[in-house]
């Protein structure tokens, strides 16, 4: 009788787990069911471009039905309610209950608001296609509103968090807003565009020369950086900062951190700060029939520090999990997870970027970095047959 593999999440880790497992096991050997809250596989690393109207939705929301076509992989579009480990069962928000022989948890992360009063209620986040579309529409509405009211809060845009997501988004805004202003008869000089970072510098972990390159590029296009200043509170149209100052704005986008998925944290799996702990084979340290991929897991590096939650890590985890599901059922040797880091690339708007590539961390700036970032996205799409989904 076929084993039932249930995969929670259709992101990088979940999709690659499903596709890889099917390479090793026939439909007679294993039934594979993917549960995802959206009908699409979303390219999270490109959401900032969608939020600025620099990319079409179909380029970042690939229909899972197309990606899984001909693979004998079932798809259920629903939210995961909870995981019942003692009964090897998953319950879904729509009422369905799935019994599994092996479970893959690849639910990703959630935005961390760090208990800052009002932040969750009054800020935008950027974790899905829907959120990106909502943000783009809101920004366009604010410029139209400002053209009529001249309310300064409508012309003030704040990105909270100076990590990669925040910097990529503020770069897109810097390129998007001049055209929007011209279209609506607004002077771009009336616009205030802030990036607020609690740490001493933006882009923590990047080489200082690349950080300086990013700051210079963005400042030339109107971005104002407030570093070493934490957000302490948000009210409906006011962002309060630790130094006692405040910013009046109708647009605050929070990109300042992520945390473990709440379903995982409450599942009964062994966790570390809300993310499941795993063996070298990406099995749960407490439940060997449960595998993890992507941001749902905390994976320790050789220096005893967790690897950062990135798309390239989730992709590689998914492929290891897919093989190890086969090995788990066959009683054969599992593969250890040993990630290969190809580099980190970040866009600074539509025509600029920075990054490092390769084991030797070769530094790139400008057009070479932009082209390399685009190439890495194309490589991933080709790997999952996503180019077909985008084109058709």
C-alpha positions in Angstrom: 0.0 0.0 0.0 1.3 3.4 -0.9 2.7 5.6 1.9 1.1 9.0 2.3 3.5 12.0 2.4 1.9 15.3 3.4 3.8 18.4 2.6 2.8 21.6 4.4 3.7 24.6 2.3 4.2 25.2 -1.4 7.1 27.6 -1.1 10.7 26.9 -2.0 11.2 24.1 0.5 7.9 22.5 0.1 7.8 22.5 -3.7 11.3 21.1 -4.0 10.5 18.4 -1.4 7.5 17.3 -3.4 9.2 17.3 -6.8 12.3 15.6 -5.5 10.4 12.9 -3.6 8.4 12.1 -6.7 11.7 11.6 -8.7 12.6 8.8 -6.2 9.1 7.2 -5.6 6.4 6.2 -8.0 2.7 6.9 -7.3 2.3 3.3 -6.3 5.0 3.7 -3.7 3.9 7.0 -2.3 0.9 9.4 -2.5 2.1 13.0 -2.2 -0.2 15.8 -1.0 0.9 19.4 -0.9 -1.1 21.8 1.2 -0.6 25.5 0.5 -2.6 28.6 1.5 -2.4 30.0 -2.0 -3.0 28.3 -5.3 0.4 29.6 -6.5 4.1 29.1 -5.7 5.2 32.7 -4.9 8.7 34.0 -5.7 9.1 35.8 -2.4 12.5 37.3 -3.4 10.8 39.3 -6.1 7.8 40.8 -4.1 9.5 44.2 -3.8 9.4 44.5 -7.5 5.7 43.6 -7.7 5.0 46.1 -4.9 6.5 48.8 -7.1 4.8 47.8 -10.3 8.1 46.7 -11.8 7.0 43.1 -12.4 3.7 41.4 -13.3 1.9 39.2 -10.9 2.2 36.2 -13.1 6.0 36.5 -12.9 5.9 36.0 -9.1 2.8 33.9 -8.6 3.3 30.6 -10.5 0.2 28.3 -10.5 1.0 25.2 -8.5 -1.4 23.2 -10.6 0.9 23.9 -13.6 4.1 23.2 -11.8 2.8 19.9 -10.4 1.0 18.8 -13.6 1.9 15.2 -14.7 3.7 14.6 -11.4 1.0 12.6 -9.6 1.1 15.1 -6.8 -2.1 16.2 -5.1 -2.7 19.9 -4.2 -5.0 21.2 -1.5 -5.4 25.0 -1.2 -6.1 25.7 2.5 -4.6 27.0 5.7 -3.0 24.5 8.2 -4.9 24.7 11.5 -2.7 22.3 13.5 -0.5 19.3 13.5 -1.5 16.4 15.7 1.7 14.5 16.2 0.3 11.7 18.4 -2.2 10.8 15.7 0.0 11.5 12.7 -2.7 13.8 11.4 -2.9 17.4 10.1 -6.1 19.4 10.4 -7.0 22.2 7.9 -9.0 25.4 8.4 -11.6 24.1 5.9 -12.3 21.1 8.1 -10.3 18.5 6.2 -8.1 16.1 8.2 -5.1 14.4 6.6 -3.5 11.2 7.9 0.2 10.9 7.1 3.0 8.3 7.1 5.6 11.1 6.8 5.2 14.8 7.2 7.2 17.7 5.7 6.7 21.0 7.4 7.7 23.9 5.1 5.4 26.6 6.3 8.0 29.4 6.2 8.3 32.2 8.7 6.0 35.0 10.1 6.7 38.7 10.5 8.1 39.5 13.9 6.7 42.7 15.4 8.7 42.4 18.7 5.8 43.5 20.8 6.0 47.1 19.5 2.7 48.7 20.3 0.5 49.5 17.2 3.0 48.1 14.7 1.1 45.1 13.6 -2.2 47.1 13.4 -0.9 50.0 11.4 1.9 48.8 9.2 2.1 47.0 5.9 4.1 43.8 5.5 5.6 42.1 2.4 5.2 38.3 2.7 2.8 37.5 -0.1 1.6 38.5 -3.6 -1.6 39.8 -2.0 0.3 42.0 0.4 2.5 43.3 -2.5 -0.5 44.2 -4.6 -2.2 45.9 -1.6 0.9 48.0 -0.9 1.3 49.1 -4.5 -2.4 50.2 -4.7 -2.0 52.0 -1.4 1.1 54.0 -2.5 -0.6 55.0 -5.7 -3.7 56.1 -3.7 -1.5 58.2 -1.3 0.1 60.1 -4.1 -3.4 60.9 -5.6 -4.6 61.9 -2.2 -1.6 64.2 -1.7 -2.2 65.9 -5.0 -5.5 67.0 -3.7 -5.0 67.5 0.1 -1.3 68.4 0.3 -1.3 66.4 3.6 2.4 65.8 4.3 1.7 62.4 5.8 0.4 61.2 2.4 3.7 62.2 0.8 5.8 60.4 3.5 6.8 56.8 3.1 8.7 54.8 5.8 10.3 51.4 5.5 11.1 49.9 8.8 14.1 47.6 8.7 17.4 48.0 6.8 18.0 44.4 6.0 17.9 43.0 2.4 14.1 43.1 2.1 13.8 46.7 3.4 16.6 48.0 1.2 15.3 46.3 -2.0 11.8 47.7 -1.3 13.0 51.3 -0.6 15.1 51.1 -3.8 12.0 50.2 -5.8 10.1 53.0 -4.2 12.9 55.5 -5.0 12.5 54.5 -8.7 8.7 54.2 -8.7 7.7 57.5 -6.9 9.1 60.1 -9.4 6.9 58.7 -12.2 3.9 58.5 -10.0 4.4 62.1 -8.9 4.7 63.3 -12.5 1.6 61.4 -13.5 -0.4 63.1 -10.7 1.1 66.6 -10.9 3.1 66.3 -7.7 6.6 67.6 -7.2 8.9 64.7 -6.3 10.7 67.2 -4.0 7.6 67.0 -1.8 8.2 63.3 -1.1 9.9 62.0 2.0 11.2 58.5 1.8 12.8 57.0 4.9 14.5 53.7 5.8 14.6 53.3 9.6 17.1 50.7 11.1 17.6 50.0 14.8 21.1 48.6 14.2 24.2 50.8 13.6 24.2 50.1 9.8 21.9 48.9 7.0 22.6 45.5 5.3 24.2 43.8 8.3 26.5 41.1 7.1 27.5 42.8 3.9 31.0 44.1 3.3 31.3 47.8 4.3 32.2 48.9 0.8 29.0 47.4 -0.5 26.9 48.9 2.3 28.4 52.3 1.4 27.7 51.8 -2.3 24.1 51.0 -1.5 23.7 54.0 0.8 25.2 56.4 -1.8 23.1 55.0 -4.6 19.8 55.3 -2.7 20.6 58.6 -1.1 21.1 60.1 -4.6 17.6 59.1 -5.4 16.0 60.7 -2.3 16.2 58.0 0.4 16.9 59.2 3.9 18.5 56.7 6.3 17.8 56.8 10.1 20.2 54.2 11.6 20.7 53.3 15.2 17.1 54.4 15.9 14.5 51.8 16.8 10.8 52.1 16.2 9.1 52.1 19.7 5.5 52.6 18.8 3.1 53.3 16.0 -0.2 55.0 16.0 -2.5 55.3 13.0 -0.4 58.0 11.2 2.6 58.4 13.5 5.8 56.3 13.9 7.6 57.0 17.2 11.3 56.5 17.4 13.6 55.7 20.3 15.4 59.0 20.1 12.2 60.8 20.9 11.4 61.9 17.4 8.4 60.9 15.3 7.4 60.7 11.7 3.9 61.5 10.4 3.0 59.0 7.7 0.1 57.1 6.2 2.5 54.5 4.8 4.7 52.4 7.1 6.1 49.1 5.7 7.6 46.8 8.3 10.4 44.5 7.1 12.3 44.5 10.4 12.4 40.8 11.2 10.9 37.3 11.0 10.1 34.6 13.6 9.1 30.9 13.5 5.8 29.9 12.2 3.2 29.7 15.0 1.8 26.4 13.8 5.2 24.9 14.2 5.8 26.6 17.5 2.6 25.1 18.9 2.8 21.7 17.3 4.7 19.8 20.0 7.8 19.4 17.8 11.0 20.3 19.6 11.7 23.9 18.8 14.3 26.6 19.4 12.7 30.1 19.5 9.7 28.9 17.6 11.6 27.1 14.8 11.9 23.3 14.8 15.2 21.7 15.6 16.5 19.1 13.2 19.1 16.4 12.7 21.7 16.5 10.0 19.1 14.7 7.8 16.5 17.4 8.4 14.3 15.2 10.5 12.7 16.7 13.6 14.9 15.9 16.7 11.8 14.8 18.5 9.7 13.1 15.8 11.8 11.3 13.1 8.7 10.8 10.8 8.6 14.6 10.4 11.0 16.4 8.1 11.5 20.2 7.8 12.5 22.5 5.0 12.9 26.3 4.8 12.3 28.8 7.5 10.2 26.4 9.7 13.5 24.8 10.8 16.6 26.1 12.6 19.7 24.6 11.0 23.0 25.1 12.8 26.2 25.9 10.9 29.7 24.6 11.7 30.3 27.5 14.0 27.3 26.8 16.1 25.3 29.7 14.7 22.0 29.1 12.8 22.1 29.6 9.0 20.1 32.6 7.9 16.6 31.8 6.5 17.1 32.3 2.8 15.4 31.1 -0.4 18.6 29.3 -1.6 18.8 27.4 1.7 15.1 26.4 1.5 15.6 25.2 -2.0 18.5 23.0 -1.0 16.8 21.7 2.1 13.8 20.7 0.0 15.9 18.5 -2.3 17.6 16.8 0.6 14.2 16.2 2.3 12.8 14.8 -0.9 15.6 12.2 -1.1 15.5 11.4 2.6 11.7 10.7 2.5 12.6 7.9 0.0 15.4 6.7 2.2 13.2 6.8 5.3 10.7 4.4 3.8 13.3 2.1 2.2 15.5 2.0 5.3 18.5 3.1 3.2 21.2 5.7 3.8 20.0 9.3 4.1 21.8 12.4 2.8 23.2 14.9 5.3 22.4 18.5 4.7 25.4 20.4 3.7 24.4 23.7 2.1 26.3 25.4 -0.7 26.1 29.2 -0.6 26.2 30.7 -4.1 26.2 34.2 -2.7 23.9 37.0 -1.8 22.5 39.6 -4.2 20.3 42.6 -3.5 18.7 45.0 -5.9 18.8 48.8 -5.3 16.0 49.7 -7.6 15.5 48.9 -11.3 19.0 49.5 -12.6 21.4 49.0 -9.7 22.4 46.2 -7.3 25.1 44.9 -5.0 26.1 41.4 -4.0 28.7 38.7 -3.5 29.0 35.4 -5.4 30.9 32.2 -5.0 32.8 30.6 -2.2 35.4 33.4 -2.4 32.6 36.1 -2.0 33.5 38.1 -5.1 31.9 41.5 -4.8 29.6 42.9 -7.5 28.1 46.3 -8.0 25.9 48.0 -10.5 24.9 46.3 -13.8 26.9 43.0 -13.2 25.1 42.5 -9.9 21.7 43.3 -11.5 22.3 40.8 -14.3 23.5 38.2 -11.8 20.4 38.6 -9.7 18.2 38.2 -12.7 20.1 35.2 -13.8 19.8 33.5 -10.4 16.0 33.9 -10.6 15.9 32.5 -14.1 18.0 29.6 -13.0 15.5 28.8 -10.2 12.5 29.1 -12.5 14.2 26.7 -15.0 14.9 24.3 -12.2 11.2 24.0 -11.2 9.9 24.3 -14.8 8.6 27.7 -13.7 9.6 29.4 -17.0 6.8 27.4 -18.6 4.3 28.6 -15.9 5.3 32.2 -16.5 5.1 32.0 -20.3 1.8 30.1 -20.4 
